[in-house]
Amino acid sequence: MEEEKIFDKIITLGLRFRQYRKAIGLSQLDIHKKTGVALSTISLFENGKGHGLSLSHFYLLLESLELHLEPGKLIPEAHKSNLAVLWEKQNRKRKR
């Protein structure tokens, strides 16, 4: 995947995070207080400049919106890989 396309997806991810945060009535300060992630980091992420956001900060941000179990709500063009489809099929068979 081209680096440019990855950055586009990160930008979209940050924008969706901001939209979701606002929709549930939280401010950036609320997120900061819940996570300890710096306000500047949250702002950069939401404004498409968070390309260096650490995985731990990303997880904390997802957790602050209670999306850590459903990150697909924010991930642009989320699709299932062949491996994920195979995993689901195997799990369905085990549950029967």
Number of C-alpha atoms within 10 A of each C-alpha: 5 6 7 9 10 12 15 13 15 22 21 20 21 23 17 17 23 20 14 16 20 12 9 9 9 14 12 19 14 14 21 18 13 14 16 13 18 15 15 12 18 23 15 17 24 22 16 17 16 20 14 10 14 11 9 10 16 16 15 20 23 20 17 18 15 11 17 15 10 11 13 12 15 19 16 14 10 10 10 9 9 8 9 11 12 12 11 11 11 11 11 10 8 8 6 5
